[in-house]
Amino acid sequence: MGGGIRQTGWLTVCGIVALQKENIDFLRQDHRNAFHLAQSLVGVPGLKVDMKQVQTNFVLMDISGLSGQFFLEKLREQGVLATLAGSDLMCLVTSRVVNSGDIDYAVGIIDTICQEHRESTFD
């Protein structure tokens, strides 16, 4: 047997767990939370979010004009995790451990970072 065939049991278990009813319900909530996150980010000056692309628990945020690495570091300092999906594109993901309060907190942090950037640009 090749090394990869041993892994099929683990993959099968992951699929079985993922398809259990309570996990499907969690996934629906994750999608609702992502939509809430995206709607909230639309109101942040300097960011762009294409609401038509919010179909799952992933939210892509255009941060053109901001340093992606700087933005990530500022988020991480406040306990908000994200990834870069390109030089001007940031990806935020909701999951079962993220609630509405967490989303509001993250949006507040993102808004503050953008506001500080705007203020430093005009100084």
ROSE-4610 file (N, C-alpha, C; in Angstrom, 1 decimal, always signed):
// ROSE-4610
residu = [M/M/M/G/G/G/G/G/G/G/G/G/I/I/I/R/R/R/Q/Q/Q/T/T/T/G/G/G/W/W/W/L/L/L/T/T/T/V/V/V/C/C/C/G/G/G/I/I/I/V/V/V/A/A/A/L/L/L/Q/Q/Q/K/K/K/E/E/E/N/N/N/I/I/I/D/D/D/F/F/F/L/L/L/R/R/R/Q/Q/Q/D/D/D/H/H/H/R/R/R/N/N/N/A/A/A/F/F/F/H/H/H/L/L/L/A/A/A/Q/Q/Q/S/S/S/L/L/L/V/V/V/G/G/G/V/V/V/P/P/P/G/G/G/L/L/L/K/K/K/V/V/V/D/D/D/M/M/M/K/K/K/Q/Q/Q/V/V/V/Q/Q/Q/T/T/T/N/N/N/F/F/F/V/V/V/L/L/L/M/M/M/D/D/D/I/I/I/S/S/S/G/G/G/L/L/L/S/S/S/G/G/G/Q/Q/Q/F/F/F/F/F/F/L/L/L/E/E/E/K/K/K/L/L/L/R/R/R/E/E/E/Q/Q/Q/G/G/G/V/V/V/L/L/L/A/A/A/T/T/T/L/L/L/A/A/A/G/G/G/S/S/S/D/D/D/L/L/L/M/M/M/C/C/C/L/L/L/V/V/V/T/T/T/S/S/S/R/R/R/V/V/V/V/V/V/N/N/N/S/S/S/G/G/G/D/D/D/I/I/I/D/D/D/Y/Y/Y/A/A/A/V/V/V/G/G/G/I/I/I/I/I/I/D/D/D/T/T/T/I/I/I/C/C/C/Q/Q/Q/E/E/E/H/H/H/R/R/R/E/E/E/S/S/S/T/T/T/F/F/F/D/D/D]
num = [1/1/1/2/2/2/3/3/3/4/4/4/5/5/5/6/6/6/7/7/7/8/8/8/9/9/9/10/10/10/11/11/11/12/12/12/13/13/13/14/14/14/15/15/15/16/16/16/17/17/17/18/18/18/19/19/19/20/20/20/21/21/21/22/22/22/23/23/23/24/24/24/25/25/25/26/26/26/27/27/27/28/28/28/29/29/29/30/30/30/31/31/31/32/32/32/33/33/33/34/34/34/35/35/35/36/36/36/37/37/37/38/38/38/39/39/39/40/40/40/41/41/41/42/42/42/43/43/43/44/44/44/45/45/45/46/46/46/47/47/47/48/48/48/49/49/49/50/50/50/51/51/51/52/52/52/53/53/53/54/54/54/55/55/55/56/56/56/57/57/57/58/58/58/59/59/59/60/60/60/61/61/61/62/62/62/63/63/63/64/64/64/65/65/65/66/66/66/67/67/67/68/68/68/69/69/69/70/70/70/71/71/71/72/72/72/73/73/73/74/74/74/75/75/75/76/76/76/77/77/77/78/78/78/79/79/79/80/80/80/81/81/81/82/82/82/83/83/83/84/84/84/85/85/85/86/86/86/87/87/87/88/88/88/89/89/89/90/90/90/91/91/91/92/92/92/93/93/93/94/94/94/95/95/95/96/96/96/97/97/97/98/98/98/99/99/99/100/100/100/101/101/101/102/102/102/103/103/103/104/104/104/105/105/105/106/106/106/107/107/107/108/108/108/109/109/109/110/110/110/111/111/111/112/112/112/113/113/113/114/114/114/115/115/115/116/116/116/117/117/117/118/118/118/119/119/119/120/120/120/121/121/121/122/122/122/123/123/123]
x = [+0.8/+0.0/+0.9/+0.5/+1.2/+0.9/+1.7/+1.5/+0.2/-0.3/-1.5/-2.8/-2.8/-4.1/-4.4/-3.4/-3.7/-4.5/-4.4/-5.1/-6.6/-7.1/-8.5/-9.4/-9.0/-9.9/-10.1/-9.1/-9.2/-10.1/-9.9/-10.7/-12.1/-12.4/-13.8/-14.5/-13.8/-14.3/-14.6/-13.7/-13.9/-15.2/-15.4/-16.6/-17.9/-17.8/-19.0/-19.3/-18.3/-18.6/-19.1/-18.6/-19.0/-20.4/-20.9/-22.3/-23.3/-22.9/-23.9/-24.8/-26.1/-27.1/-26.6/-26.1/-25.7/-24.6/-23.7/-22.6/-23.1/-24.2/-24.8/-25.4/-26.1/-26.7/-25.6/-24.4/-23.3/-22.9/-22.8/-22.3/-23.3/-24.6/-25.6/-25.4/-25.1/-24.8/-23.5/-22.5/-21.3/-21.5/-22.4/-22.7/-23.5/-24.4/-25.1/-24.2/-23.2/-22.2/-21.3/-21.0/-20.1/-20.9/-22.1/-22.9/-23.0/-23.2/-23.2/-21.9/-20.8/-19.5/-19.3/-19.7/-19.5/-20.3/-21.6/-22.5/-21.9/-21.3/-20.7/-19.5/-18.7/-17.5/-17.7/-18.9/-19.3/-19.3/-19.6/-19.7/-18.4/-17.3/-16.0/-15.4/-15.2/-14.5/-13.1/-12.8/-11.5/-11.5/-12.5/-12.6/-13.6/-13.5/-14.5/-14.8/-16.0/-16.5/-17.6/-17.4/-18.4/-19.4/-20.5/-21.5/-22.0/-21.9/-22.3/-21.3/-20.1/-19.1/-19.3/-20.1/-20.3/-21.3/-20.8/-21.7/-21.5/-20.4/-20.0/-19.6/-18.7/-18.2/-16.9/-16.6/-15.4/-15.8/-15.1/-15.4/-14.1/-14.1/-12.9/-13.1/-12.0/-12.1/-10.9/-11.3/-10.3/-9.7/-8.4/-7.7/-6.8/-7.1/-6.2/-5.8/-4.5/-4.0/-3.4/-3.6/-3.1/-2.1/-1.1/-0.1/-0.8/-0.8/-1.5/-0.8/+0.5/+1.3/+1.1/+1.1/+0.8/-0.6/-1.5/-2.9/-3.0/-2.4/-2.5/-1.9/-0.7/-0.1/-0.9/-1.6/-2.4/-3.6/-4.2/-5.3/-4.9/-3.8/-3.3/-3.0/-2.5/-2.2/-3.5/-4.7/-5.9/-6.7/-6.1/-6.7/-7.6/-7.5/-8.3/-7.4/-7.8/-7.0/-7.5/-6.7/-7.1/-5.9/-6.1/-5.0/-5.0/-3.9/-3.9/-4.2/-5.0/-5.4/-4.8/-3.9/-3.3/-2.8/-2.1/-1.5/-2.5/-3.7/-4.7/-6.0/-5.9/-7.1/-6.9/-7.8/-7.7/-8.9/-8.7/-9.7/-10.0/-11.3/-11.8/-12.7/-12.6/-13.4/-14.2/-15.5/-16.2/-16.3/-16.4/-16.6/-17.4/-17.6/-18.5/-18.0/-16.8/-16.3/-16.3/-16.9/-17.0/-18.5/-18.8/-20.2/-20.4/-21.6/-21.9/-21.1/-20.9/-20.1/-18.6/-18.1/-16.7/-16.7/-17.7/-17.7/-17.8/-18.6/-18.7/-17.4/-16.7/-15.4/-14.4/-14.3/-13.4/-13.7/-14.9/-15.3/-14.8/-15.0/-14.5/-13.0/-12.3/-10.8/-10.4/-11.1/-10.8/-11.1/-12.2/-12.6/-11.5/-11.1/-10.0/-8.7/-8.3/-7.1/-7.2/-8.4/-8.6/-8.6/-9.3/-9.4/-8.0/-7.2/-5.8/-5.0/-5.2/-4.5/-4.9/-6.2/-6.7/-6.1/-6.1/-5.6/-4.1/-3.3/-1.9/-1.6/-2.5/-2.3/-2.5/-3.4/-3.7/-2.8/-2.0/-1.0/+0.1]
y = [-1.2/+0.0/+1.2/+2.2/+3.5/+4.3/+5.2/+6.0/+6.8/+7.2/+8.0/+7.2/+5.9/+5.2/+5.0/+5.1/+5.0/+6.2/+7.3/+8.6/+8.6/+7.7/+7.7/+7.5/+6.8/+6.7/+8.0/+8.7/+10.1/+11.0/+11.0/+11.8/+11.4/+10.1/+9.6/+10.1/+10.0/+10.5/+12.0/+12.8/+14.2/+14.5/+13.7/+13.9/+13.5/+12.4/+12.0/+13.0/+13.5/+14.5/+15.8/+16.2/+17.5/+17.4/+16.2/+16.1/+15.9/+15.8/+15.6/+16.8/+16.7/+17.8/+19.0/+18.8/+19.9/+20.7/+20.0/+20.7/+21.5/+21.0/+21.7/+23.0/+22.9/+24.1/+25.1/+24.6/+25.5/+26.2/+25.5/+26.1/+27.1/+26.9/+27.9/+29.2/+29.0/+30.2/+30.9/+30.1/+30.7/+31.6/+31.1/+31.9/+33.2/+33.1/+34.3/+35.3/+34.7/+35.6/+36.3/+35.6/+36.1/+37.3/+37.1/+38.1/+39.3/+39.1/+40.2/+41.0/+40.2/+40.8/+41.6/+41.1/+41.8/+43.1/+43.0/+44.2/+45.2/+44.8/+45.8/+46.5/+45.7/+46.2/+47.2/+47.0/+47.9/+49.3/+49.5/+50.9/+51.5/+50.8/+51.3/+52.0/+53.3/+54.1/+53.6/+53.4/+52.9/+51.5/+50.7/+49.3/+49.1/+48.0/+47.5/+46.1/+45.8/+44.4/+44.2/+43.2/+42.8/+41.8/+42.3/+41.5/+40.3/+40.4/+39.3/+38.1/+38.4/+37.3/+36.6/+37.1/+36.5/+35.4/+34.2/+33.1/+32.0/+32.1/+31.1/+31.8/+31.2/+31.8/+32.6/+32.9/+33.7/+35.1/+36.1/+37.5/+38.0/+38.5/+39.1/+40.6/+41.3/+42.7/+43.4/+44.3/+45.0/+46.1/+46.1/+47.1/+47.9/+48.1/+48.9/+50.2/+50.5/+51.7/+51.5/+50.3/+50.0/+48.9/+48.9/+47.8/+46.5/+45.5/+44.2/+43.7/+43.6/+43.1/+44.0/+45.3/+46.2/+46.0/+45.9/+45.7/+44.4/+43.3/+42.0/+42.1/+42.8/+42.9/+43.7/+44.8/+45.6/+44.7/+44.0/+43.1/+42.1/+41.4/+40.4/+40.9/+42.2/+42.8/+42.9/+43.0/+43.1/+41.8/+40.7/+39.4/+39.0/+39.7/+39.5/+38.8/+37.6/+36.9/+37.0/+37.1/+37.2/+36.7/+36.6/+36.2/+37.1/+37.2/+38.0/+37.0/+37.4/+36.6/+37.3/+38.3/+39.1/+40.3/+41.1/+42.3/+43.3/+43.4/+44.3/+43.6/+42.3/+41.6/+40.8/+41.0/+40.3/+39.3/+38.2/+37.2/+37.0/+37.2/+36.9/+35.7/+34.9/+33.7/+33.5/+33.2/+32.9/+31.4/+31.1/+29.6/+29.5/+28.3/+28.1/+28.8/+29.2/+29.8/+31.4/+31.9/+33.3/+33.7/+34.6/+35.0/+36.5/+36.9/+38.3/+39.4/+39.2/+40.1/+40.1/+39.0/+38.9/+39.7/+39.5/+40.2/+41.7/+42.2/+43.6/+44.2/+43.4/+43.7/+43.9/+42.9/+42.9/+44.1/+44.3/+45.5/+46.8/+46.9/+48.1/+48.3/+47.2/+47.2/+47.6/+47.0/+47.3/+48.8/+49.2/+50.6/+51.6/+51.2/+52.1/+52.1/+50.9/+50.9/+51.7/+51.6/+52.4/+53.9/+54.3/+55.7/+56.2/+55.5/+55.9/+56.1/+55.2/+55.3/+56.6/+56.9/+58.1/+59.3/+59.3/+60.5/+60.7/+59.6/+59.7/+60.2/+59.8/+60.2/+61.7/+62.3/+63.7/+64.6/+64.0/+64.8/+65.3]
z = [+0.0/+0.0/+0.0/-0.8/-0.8/+0.4/+0.7/+1.9/+1.9/+0.8/+0.7/+1.1/+0.8/+1.0/+2.5/+3.3/+4.8/+5.2/+4.5/+5.0/+4.6/+3.9/+3.4/+4.6/+5.6/+6.8/+7.5/+7.7/+8.3/+7.4/+6.1/+5.3/+5.3/+5.4/+5.5/+6.7/+7.8/+9.1/+9.0/+8.5/+8.3/+7.5/+6.4/+5.6/+6.4/+7.1/+7.9/+9.0/+9.7/+10.7/+10.1/+9.0/+8.3/+7.9/+7.5/+7.0/+8.0/+9.3/+10.3/+10.4/+10.8/+10.7/+11.5/+12.7/+13.5/+12.9/+12.1/+11.4/+10.2/+9.6/+8.5/+9.0/+10.2/+10.8/+11.2/+11.7/+12.0/+10.8/+9.7/+8.4/+7.9/+8.1/+7.7/+8.5/+9.8/+10.7/+10.3/+9.9/+9.4/+8.2/+7.3/+6.1/+6.5/+7.4/+7.9/+8.5/+9.3/+10.0/+8.9/+7.9/+6.8/+6.1/+5.9/+5.2/+6.1/+7.4/+8.4/+8.4/+8.4/+8.3/+7.1/+5.9/+4.7/+4.7/+5.1/+5.1/+6.0/+7.1/+8.1/+7.4/+6.7/+6.1/+4.9/+4.3/+3.2/+3.7/+4.9/+5.5/+5.9/+5.8/+6.2/+5.1/+5.2/+4.1/+3.8/+2.6/+2.1/+1.8/+2.1/+1.8/+0.7/+0.0/-0.9/-0.7/-0.7/-0.5/-1.6/-2.4/-3.4/-2.8/-2.5/-1.8/-2.6/-3.9/-4.8/-4.6/-4.1/-3.9/-2.6/-1.7/-0.4/-0.5/-0.8/-1.0/+0.1/+0.8/+1.8/+3.1/+3.8/+5.0/+4.8/+3.5/+3.2/+2.7/+3.2/+2.8/+2.3/+1.1/+0.5/+0.6/+1.1/+1.3/+0.5/-0.4/-1.1/-0.3/+0.0/+0.8/+0.0/-1.3/-2.2/-1.5/-1.6/-1.0/+0.4/+1.0/+2.3/+2.2/+3.0/+3.0/+3.7/+2.9/+3.4/+4.6/+4.6/+5.8/+7.0/+6.8/+7.9/+8.5/+7.6/+8.0/+8.8/+8.3/+9.0/+10.4/+10.5/+11.8/+12.8/+12.3/+13.2/+13.6/+12.7/+13.1/+14.1/+13.9/+14.8/+16.2/+16.3/+17.6/+18.4/+17.7/+18.4/+18.5/+18.1/+18.1/+17.0/+15.9/+14.7/+13.6/+13.2/+12.2/+10.8/+9.9/+8.4/+7.6/+6.3/+5.4/+4.2/+3.6/+2.3/+1.2/+0.3/-0.9/-2.2/-2.0/-3.0/-2.4/-3.2/-2.6/-2.0/-2.7/-2.2/-1.8/-1.5/-1.2/+0.1/+1.1/+2.3/+2.5/+3.1/+3.3/+4.8/+5.1/+6.5/+6.4/+7.4/+7.4/+8.7/+8.6/+9.8/+10.1/+11.3/+11.7/+12.9/+13.4/+14.5/+15.8/+15.8/+17.0/+16.9/+15.8/+15.6/+15.8/+16.7/+16.9/+16.4/+16.5/+16.1/+16.8/+18.1/+18.9/+18.4/+18.0/+17.5/+16.2/+15.3/+14.1/+14.3/+15.2/+15.5/+16.0/+16.8/+17.4/+16.2/+15.3/+14.2/+13.3/+13.0/+12.1/+12.8/+14.1/+14.8/+14.7/+14.8/+14.7/+13.2/+12.3/+10.9/+10.6/+11.1/+10.9/+11.5/+12.7/+13.3/+12.5/+12.0/+11.2/+10.0/+9.3/+8.1/+8.4/+9.6/+10.0/+10.3/+11.0/+11.3/+10.0/+9.1/+7.8/+7.1/+7.0/+6.4/+7.1/+8.4/+9.1/+8.9/+8.8/+8.6/+7.1/+6.2/+4.8/+4.7/+5.5/+5.4/+6.3/+7.1/+8.0/+7.2]
